[in-house]
C-alpha cells in the first residue's frame, strides 16, 4: 500500500486507472488516486477491491466512470439487484 500511495502523486496526467484485484486498494488509495490526477480521472476500476467502503464516496463521486464489481461494502440493499448480484454479494460478505 505504501508503495502505491508513494507512486500515485507522480501520475499527474492520469485519466484511467485500473486497480481491480489490487488487495491493498482501500479508501486511502482511492482518495490518493483521485487527488493525484490534476486533469481528473475519467475512469477508475476498483473491482474486487473489498477494502473500499462507503467512506470513499466523496472521492468516487468525482470520477465519471467507476467500476465496482465485487466491492460488496459499496452496495446498498435494493430490490433492483438481480438474484445473481444478491448471491454474489452475500458470498463475498
The first five atom37 places (N, CA, C, CB, O) and aatype in JSON, in Angstrom:
{
  "aatype": [20, 20, 20, 20, 20, 20, 20, 20, 20, 20, 20, 20, 20, 20, 20, 20, 20, 20, 20, 20, 20, 20, 20, 20, 20, 20, 20, 20, 20, 20, 20, 20, 20, 20, 20, 20, 20, 20, 20, 20, 20, 20, 20, 20, 20, 20, 20, 20, 20, 20, 20, 20, 20, 20, 20, 20, 20, 20, 20, 20, 20, 20, 20, 20, 20, 20, 20, 20, 20, 20, 20, 20, 20, 20, 20, 20, 20, 20, 20, 20, 20, 20, 20, 20, 20, 20, 20, 20, 20, 20, 20, 20, 20],
  "atom_mask": [
    [1, 1, 1, 1, 1],
    [1, 1, 1, 1, 1],
    [1, 1, 1, 1, 1],
    [1, 1, 1, 1, 1],
    [1, 1, 1, 1, 1],
    [1, 1, 1, 1, 1],
    [1, 1, 1, 1, 1],
    [1, 1, 1, 1, 1],
    [1, 1, 1, 1, 1],
    [1, 1, 1, 1, 1],
    [1, 1, 1, 1, 1],
    [1, 1, 1, 1, 1],
    [1, 1, 1, 1, 1],
    [1, 1, 1, 1, 1],
    [1, 1, 1, 1, 1],
    [1, 1, 1, 1, 1],
    [1, 1, 1, 1, 1],
    [1, 1, 1, 1, 1],
    [1, 1, 1, 1, 1],
    [1, 1, 1, 1, 1],
    [1, 1, 1, 1, 1],
    [1, 1, 1, 1, 1],
    [1, 1, 1, 1, 1],
    [1, 1, 1, 1, 1],
    [1, 1, 1, 1, 1],
    [1, 1, 1, 1, 1],
    [1, 1, 1, 1, 1],
    [1, 1, 1, 1, 1],
    [1, 1, 1, 1, 1],
    [1, 1, 1, 1, 1],
    [1, 1, 1, 1, 1],
    [1, 1, 1, 1, 1],
    [1, 1, 1, 1, 1],
    [1, 1, 1, 1, 1],
    [1, 1, 1, 1, 1],
    [1, 1, 1, 1, 1],
    [1, 1, 1, 1, 1],
    [1, 1, 1, 1, 1],
    [1, 1, 1, 1, 1],
    [1, 1, 1, 1, 1],
    [1, 1, 1, 1, 1],
    [1, 1, 1, 1, 1],
    [1, 1, 1, 1, 1],
    [1, 1, 1, 1, 1],
    [1, 1, 1, 1, 1],
    [1, 1, 1, 1, 1],
    [1, 1, 1, 1, 1],
    [1, 1, 1, 1, 1],
    [1, 1, 1, 1, 1],
    [1, 1, 1, 1, 1],
    [1, 1, 1, 1, 1],
    [1, 1, 1, 1, 1],
    [1, 1, 1, 1, 1],
    [1, 1, 1, 1, 1],
    [1, 1, 1, 1, 1],
    [1, 1, 1, 1, 1],
    [1, 1, 1, 1, 1],
    [1, 1, 1, 1, 1],
    [1, 1, 1, 1, 1],
    [1, 1, 1, 1, 1],
    [1, 1, 1, 1, 1],
    [1, 1, 1, 1, 1],
    [1, 1, 1, 1, 1],
    [1, 1, 1, 1, 1],
    [1, 1, 1, 1, 1],
    [1, 1, 1, 1, 1],
    [1, 1, 1, 1, 1],
    [1, 1, 1, 1, 1],
    [1, 1, 1, 1, 1],
    [1, 1, 1, 1, 1],
    [1, 1, 1, 1, 1],
    [1, 1, 1, 1, 1],
    [1, 1, 1, 1, 1],
    [1, 1, 1, 1, 1],
    [1, 1, 1, 1, 1],
    [1, 1, 1, 1, 1],
    [1, 1, 1, 1, 1],
    [1, 1, 1, 1, 1],
    [1, 1, 1, 1, 1],
    [1, 1, 1, 1, 1],
    [1, 1, 1, 1, 1],
    [1, 1, 1, 1, 1],
    [1, 1, 1, 1, 1],
    [1, 1, 1, 1, 1],
    [1, 1, 1, 1, 1],
    [1, 1, 1, 1, 1],
    [1, 1, 1, 1, 1],
    [1, 1, 1, 1, 1],
    [1, 1, 1, 1, 1],
    [1, 1, 1, 1, 1],
    [1, 1, 1, 1, 1],
    [1, 1, 1, 1, 1],
    [1, 1, 1, 1, 1]
  ],
  "atom_positions": [
    [[0.82, -1.19, 0.0], [0.0, 0.0, 0.0], [0.87, 1.26, 0.0], [-0.94, 0.0, 1.21], [0.58, 2.21, -0.73]],
    [[1.92, 1.27, 0.81], [2.78, 2.45, 0.89], [3.44, 2.76, -0.45], [3.85, 2.26, 1.97], [3.58, 3.92, -0.83]],
    [[3.84, 1.72, -1.17], [4.45, 1.91, -2.49], [3.46, 2.56, -3.44], [4.95, 0.56, -3.06], [3.8, 3.49, -4.17]],
    [[2.24, 2.06, -3.44], [1.2, 2.61, -4.31], [0.88, 4.06, -3.94], [-0.07, 1.76, -4.24], [0.75, 4.91, -4.82]],
    [[0.77, 4.34, -2.66], [0.49, 5.71, -2.21], [1.64, 6.65, -2.57], [0.25, 5.73, -0.69], [1.41, 7.84, -2.82]],
    [[2.87, 6.14, -2.6], [4.01, 6.95, -2.99], [4.08, 7.19, -4.49], [5.27, 6.29, -2.53], [4.6, 8.22, -4.93]],
    [[3.56, 6.26, -5.27], [3.6, 6.35, -6.72], [2.5, 7.26, -7.29], [3.48, 4.97, -7.33], [2.74, 8.01, -8.23]],
    [[1.33, 7.2, -6.73], [0.18, 7.94, -7.28], [0.4, 9.44, -7.45], [-1.0, 7.73, -6.39], [-0.02, 9.98, -8.48]],
    [[1.04, 10.15, -6.51], [1.23, 11.59, -6.71], [2.1, 11.94, -7.93], [1.86, 12.18, -5.47], [2.07, 13.08, -8.4]],
    [[2.84, 11.0, -8.43], [3.7, 11.24, -9.6], [2.94, 11.11, -10.92], [4.87, 10.26, -9.6], [3.49, 11.43, -11.97]],
    [[1.71, 10.66, -10.86], [0.93, 10.39, -12.07], [-0.08, 11.51, -12.31], [0.2, 9.04, -11.96], [-1.28, 11.26, -12.34]],
    [[0.38, 12.7, -12.49], [-0.47, 13.89, -12.57], [-1.43, 13.89, -13.76], [0.38, 15.1, -12.64], [-2.54, 14.43, -13.65]],
    [[-1.04, 13.31, -14.9], [-1.9, 13.33, -16.08], [-2.78, 12.1, -16.2], [-1.05, 13.45, -17.32], [-3.34, 11.83, -17.27]],
    [[-2.9, 11.37, -15.13], [-3.65, 10.12, -15.14], [-5.12, 10.34, -15.5], [-3.54, 9.44, -13.78], [-5.8, 11.17, -14.89]],
    [[-5.6, 9.59, -16.49], [-7.01, 9.69, -16.88], [-7.77, 8.39, -16.62], [-7.11, 10.05, -18.36], [-8.95, 8.42, -16.3]],
    [[-7.07, 7.27, -16.75], [-7.7, 5.97, -16.49], [-6.79, 5.17, -15.58], [-7.99, 5.19, -17.82], [-5.57, 5.14, -15.77]],
    [[-7.39, 4.53, -14.59], [-6.61, 3.73, -13.65], [-7.35, 2.45, -13.34], [-6.32, 4.52, -12.35], [-8.53, 2.47, -12.97]],
    [[-6.66, 1.33, -13.49], [-7.23, 0.02, -13.19], [-6.53, -0.54, -11.97], [-7.1, -0.95, -14.41], [-5.38, -0.96, -12.03]],
    [[-7.24, -0.55, -10.85], [-6.73, -1.11, -9.61], [-7.49, -2.39, -9.25], [-6.85, -0.1, -8.47], [-7.42, -2.85, -8.11]],
    [[-8.2, -2.95, -10.22], [-9.0, -4.13, -9.93], [-8.12, -5.26, -9.39], [-9.76, -4.6, -11.19], [-7.03, -5.52, -9.9]],
    [[-8.61, -5.89, -8.36], [-7.95, -7.04, -7.71], [-6.66, -6.67, -6.99], [-7.66, -8.1, -8.73], [-5.89, -7.56, -6.61]],
    [[-6.39, -5.38, -6.79], [-5.22, -4.97, -6.03], [-5.64, -4.94, -4.56], [-4.67, -3.56, -6.51], [-6.37, -4.05, -4.13]],
    [[-5.17, -5.91, -3.82], [-5.66, -6.11, -2.44], [-5.45, -4.92, -1.51], [-5.0, -7.3, -1.85], [-6.22, -4.72, -0.58]],
    [[-4.41, -4.14, -1.75], [-4.15, -3.03, -0.83], [-5.0, -1.8, -1.14], [-2.68, -2.65, -0.89], [-4.92, -0.8, -0.43]],
    [[-5.82, -1.87, -2.19], [-6.66, -0.72, -2.53], [-7.75, -0.55, -1.48], [-7.29, -0.89, -3.95], [-8.58, -1.44, -1.26]],
    [[-7.73, 0.6, -0.83], [-8.73, 0.92, 0.18], [-9.14, 2.38, -0.01], [-8.18, 0.67, 1.63], [-8.82, 2.99, -1.04]],
    [[-9.83, 2.94, 0.95], [-10.31, 4.33, 0.84], [-9.16, 5.32, 0.67], [-11.12, 4.7, 2.07], [-9.3, 6.29, -0.08]],
    [[-8.04, 5.09, 1.35], [-6.89, 5.99, 1.23], [-6.32, 5.98, -0.18], [-5.8, 5.6, 2.24], [-5.97, 7.03, -0.72]],
    [[-6.22, 4.8, -0.78], [-5.69, 4.67, -2.13], [-6.64, 5.34, -3.13], [-5.48, 3.19, -2.5], [-6.19, 6.03, -4.05]],
    [[-7.93, 5.13, -2.96], [-8.91, 5.77, -3.85], [-8.79, 7.28, -3.77], [-10.35, 5.32, -3.49], [-8.74, 7.96, -4.8]],
    [[-8.72, 7.82, -2.57], [-8.6, 9.27, -2.39], [-7.31, 9.79, -3.01], [-8.66, 9.63, -0.9], [-7.31, 10.84, -3.66]],
    [[-6.21, 9.08, -2.82], [-4.92, 9.5, -3.38], [-4.95, 9.47, -4.9], [-3.79, 8.6, -2.86], [-4.39, 10.36, -5.54]],
    [[-5.59, 8.48, -5.48], [-5.67, 8.37, -6.94], [-6.46, 9.53, -7.52], [-6.31, 7.03, -7.36], [-6.05, 10.13, -8.52]],
    [[-7.58, 9.85, -6.91], [-8.42, 10.94, -7.4], [-7.7, 12.28, -7.2], [-9.79, 10.95, -6.68], [-7.73, 13.14, -8.09]],
    [[-7.08, 12.46, -6.07], [-6.38, 13.71, -5.77], [-5.15, 13.9, -6.67], [-5.95, 13.73, -4.3], [-4.84, 15.02, -7.06]],
    [[-4.46, 12.82, -7.01], [-3.22, 12.89, -7.79], [-3.46, 13.34, -9.23], [-2.53, 11.55, -7.79], [-2.6, 13.99, -9.83]],
    [[-4.6, 13.01, -9.77], [-4.87, 13.32, -11.16], [-5.31, 14.77, -11.3], [-5.94, 12.37, -11.72], [-6.45, 15.12, -11.01]],
    [[-4.39, 15.61, -11.75], [-4.66, 17.04, -11.89], [-5.75, 17.28, -12.94], [-3.38, 17.8, -12.27], [-6.62, 18.13, -12.76]],
    [[-5.69, 16.52, -14.04], [-6.67, 16.7, -15.11], [-8.0, 16.02, -14.79], [-6.12, 16.16, -16.43], [-9.0, 16.28, -15.45]],
    [[-8.01, 15.17, -13.8], [-9.23, 14.48, -13.4], [-9.34, 13.11, -14.03], [-10.43, 15.3, -13.77], [-9.3, 12.96, -15.25]],
    [[-9.48, 12.13, -13.18], [-9.67, 10.77, -13.67], [-10.98, 10.67, -14.44], [-9.65, 9.75, -12.5], [-11.99, 11.22, -14.01]],
    [[-10.95, 9.98, -15.56], [-12.16, 9.73, -16.33], [-12.73, 8.36, -15.99], [-11.89, 9.84, -17.82], [-13.94, 8.13, -16.09]],
    [[-11.85, 7.44, -15.6], [-12.27, 6.06, -15.37], [-11.41, 5.45, -14.27], [-12.17, 5.23, -16.67], [-10.19, 5.56, -14.28]],
    [[-12.07, 4.79, -13.33], [-11.38, 4.11, -12.23], [-12.02, 2.74, -12.04], [-11.45, 4.95, -10.91], [-13.22, 2.63, -11.81]],
    [[-11.2, 1.71, -12.12], [-11.69, 0.35, -11.91], [-11.15, -0.15, -10.58], [-11.28, -0.59, -13.07], [-9.94, -0.37, -10.43]],
    [[-12.05, -0.32, -9.62], [-11.67, -0.86, -8.3], [-12.4, -2.17, -8.04], [-11.99, 0.17, -7.18], [-12.63, -2.56, -6.9]],
    [[-12.77, -2.84, -9.12], [-13.47, -4.12, -8.99], [-12.68, -5.09, -8.12], [-13.72, -4.74, -10.38], [-11.46, -5.21, -8.24]],
    [[-13.39, -5.77, -7.26], [-12.85, -6.8, -6.36], [-11.9, -6.23, -5.32], [-12.14, -7.85, -7.17], [-11.13, -6.98, -4.73]],
    [[-11.95, -4.93, -5.08], [-11.17, -4.3, -4.01], [-12.08, -4.2, -2.79], [-10.6, -2.88, -4.43], [-12.77, -3.2, -2.61]],
    [[-12.08, -5.22, -2.0], [-13.08, -5.35, -0.94], [-12.82, -4.5, 0.29], [-13.16, -6.76, -0.53], [-13.63, -4.49, 1.21]],
    [[-11.7, -3.78, 0.32], [-11.43, -2.89, 1.45], [-12.01, -1.49, 1.23], [-9.93, -2.8, 1.7], [-11.96, -0.65, 2.13]],
    [[-12.55, -1.25, 0.04], [-13.16, 0.06, -0.25], [-14.55, 0.09, 0.38], [-13.23, 0.33, -1.8], [-15.35, -0.83, 0.2]],
    [[-14.83, 1.15, 1.13], [-16.1, 1.27, 1.85], [-16.85, 2.53, 1.4], [-15.85, 1.31, 3.39], [-16.32, 3.32, 0.62]],
    [[-18.07, 2.72, 1.89], [-18.82, 3.94, 1.54], [-18.11, 5.24, 1.91], [-20.15, 3.91, 2.22], [-18.46, 6.29, 1.38]],
    [[-17.13, 5.18, 2.79], [-16.38, 6.4, 3.14], [-15.62, 6.97, 1.94], [-15.4, 6.1, 4.28], [-15.2, 8.12, 1.97]],
    [[-15.45, 6.17, 0.9], [-14.74, 6.64, -0.3], [-15.68, 7.36, -1.28], [-14.08, 5.46, -1.0], [-15.21, 7.87, -2.29]],
    [[-16.97, 7.4, -1.0], [-17.94, 8.02, -1.92], [-17.58, 9.44, -2.34], [-19.29, 8.03, -1.28], [-17.73, 9.76, -3.52]],
    [[-17.12, 10.32, -1.43], [-16.77, 11.68, -1.88], [-15.71, 11.67, -2.99], [-16.27, 12.51, -0.7], [-15.79, 12.46, -3.93]],
    [[-14.74, 10.79, -2.88], [-13.71, 10.68, -3.92], [-14.27, 10.04, -5.18], [-12.51, 9.87, -3.41], [-14.03, 10.52, -6.29]],
    [[-15.01, 8.96, -5.02], [-15.56, 8.24, -6.17], [-16.53, 9.11, -6.97], [-16.26, 6.96, -5.72], [-16.65, 8.96, -8.18]],
    [[-17.22, 10.0, -6.29], [-18.21, 10.85, -6.98], [-17.55, 11.84, -7.95], [-19.04, 11.62, -5.96], [-18.23, 12.42, -8.79]],
    [[-16.25, 12.04, -7.84], [-15.52, 12.94, -8.73], [-15.08, 12.26, -10.03], [-14.31, 13.51, -8.01], [-14.57, 12.92, -10.94]],
    [[-15.27, 10.96, -10.11], [-14.83, 10.2, -11.29], [-16.07, 9.81, -12.1], [-14.0, 8.93, -10.87], [-16.97, 9.16, -11.57]],
    [[-16.12, 10.19, -13.38], [-17.31, 9.89, -14.19], [-17.64, 8.4, -14.32], [-17.12, 10.46, -15.56], [-18.81, 8.03, -14.26]],
    [[-16.63, 7.56, -14.5], [-16.87, 6.13, -14.67], [-16.1, 5.35, -13.62], [-16.48, 5.68, -16.09], [-14.87, 5.4, -13.58]],
    [[-16.83, 4.63, -12.77], [-16.21, 3.82, -11.72], [-16.77, 2.41, -11.81], [-16.46, 4.44, -10.31], [-17.98, 2.21, -11.79]],
    [[-15.88, 1.43, -11.91], [-16.27, 0.03, -11.91], [-16.04, -0.53, -10.51], [-15.47, -0.79, -12.99], [-14.95, -0.41, -9.96]],
    [[-17.09, -1.15, -9.94], [-17.01, -1.6, -8.55], [-17.47, -3.04, -8.34], [-17.83, -0.69, -7.69], [-17.82, -3.41, -7.22]],
    [[-17.48, -3.84, -9.39], [-17.96, -5.21, -9.21], [-17.14, -5.92, -8.14], [-17.88, -6.0, -10.56], [-15.91, -5.85, -8.13]],
    [[-17.81, -6.59, -7.24], [-17.15, -7.32, -6.17], [-16.84, -6.47, -4.95], [-15.89, -7.9, -6.69], [-16.32, -6.98, -3.96]],
    [[-17.16, -5.19, -4.99], [-16.95, -4.3, -3.84], [-18.24, -4.31, -3.02], [-16.57, -2.82, -4.3], [-19.02, -3.36, -3.04]],
    [[-18.44, -5.38, -2.3], [-19.72, -5.59, -1.62], [-20.03, -4.55, -0.56], [-19.74, -6.95, -1.0], [-21.2, -4.32, -0.24]],
    [[-19.02, -3.93, -0.01], [-19.28, -2.92, 1.03], [-19.9, -1.64, 0.45], [-17.98, -2.57, 1.75], [-20.46, -0.84, 1.18]],
    [[-19.79, -1.47, -0.87], [-20.36, -0.28, -1.52], [-21.81, -0.48, -1.95], [-19.52, 0.1, -2.72], [-22.46, 0.48, -2.36]],
    [[-22.31, -1.69, -1.87], [-23.65, -1.99, -2.37], [-24.69, -1.74, -1.29], [-23.73, -3.45, -2.86], [-24.58, -2.22, -0.16]],
    [[-25.71, -0.99, -1.67], [-26.83, -0.75, -0.77], [-27.93, -1.75, -1.13], [-27.35, 0.73, -0.86], [-28.12, -2.05, -2.31]],
    [[-28.65, -2.27, -0.14], [-29.75, -3.19, -0.45], [-30.75, -2.52, -1.39], [-30.45, -3.65, 0.84], [-31.14, -1.36, -1.2]],
    [[-31.17, -3.25, -2.39], [-32.09, -2.69, -3.37], [-32.87, -3.81, -4.06], [-31.34, -1.84, -4.4], [-32.3, -4.85, -4.4]],
    [[-34.17, -3.6, -4.25], [-34.95, -4.61, -4.96], [-34.55, -4.71, -6.44], [-36.43, -4.29, -4.85], [-34.94, -5.65, -7.12]],
    [[-33.77, -3.74, -6.92], [-33.35, -3.79, -8.32], [-32.16, -4.73, -8.56], [-32.99, -2.4, -8.79], [-31.81, -5.01, -9.71]],
    [[-31.55, -5.22, -7.48], [-30.46, -6.18, -7.64], [-31.0, -7.49, -8.19], [-29.72, -6.42, -6.3], [-32.05, -7.97, -7.76]],
    [[-30.28, -8.05, -9.14], [-30.69, -9.35, -9.66], [-30.37, -10.41, -8.61], [-29.98, -9.68, -11.02], [-29.59, -10.18, -7.69]],
    [[-30.98, -11.57, -8.76], [-30.72, -12.68, -7.84], [-29.24, -13.04, -7.87], [-31.59, -13.92, -8.2], [-28.65, -13.35, -6.83]],
    [[-28.63, -13.0, -9.06], [-27.21, -13.32, -9.19], [-26.35, -12.31, -8.44], [-26.81, -13.37, -10.68], [-25.4, -12.69, -7.75]],
    [[-26.67, -11.02, -8.57], [-25.92, -9.98, -7.88], [-26.06, -10.12, -6.37], [-26.38, -8.59, -8.34], [-25.09, -9.98, -5.63]],
    [[-27.26, -10.38, -5.91], [-27.5, -10.53, -4.47], [-26.73, -11.72, -3.92], [-29.01, -10.69, -4.19], [-26.14, -11.64, -2.84]],
    [[-26.73, -12.82, -4.65], [-26.0, -14.01, -4.21], [-24.5, -13.74, -4.18], [-26.31, -15.2, -5.13], [-23.82, -14.13, -3.24]],
    [[-23.99, -13.08, -5.2], [-22.56, -12.77, -5.25], [-22.15, -11.91, -4.05], [-22.21, -12.03, -6.57], [-21.12, -12.16, -3.42]],
    [[-22.96, -10.91, -3.74], [-22.65, -10.03, -2.6], [-22.67, -10.81, -1.3], [-23.65, -8.87, -2.52], [-21.79, -10.62, -0.45]],
    [[-23.65, -11.68, -1.14], [-23.71, -12.48, 0.08], [-22.51, -13.41, 0.22], [-24.99, -13.29, 0.1], [-22.0, -13.59, 1.33]],
    [[-22.07, -13.98, -0.88], [-20.9, -14.87, -0.83], [-19.63, -14.09, -0.51], [-20.74, -15.6, -2.16], [-18.76, -14.59, 0.21]],
    [[-19.51, -12.89, -1.03], [-18.33, -12.09, -0.75], [-18.29, -11.6, 0.69], [-18.27, -10.91, -1.69], [-17.22, -11.5, 1.3]],
    [[-19.45, -11.29, 1.23], [-19.51, -10.78, 2.59], [-19.17, -11.89, 3.56], [-20.9, -10.2, 2.91], [-19.17, -11.67, 4.77]]
  ]
}
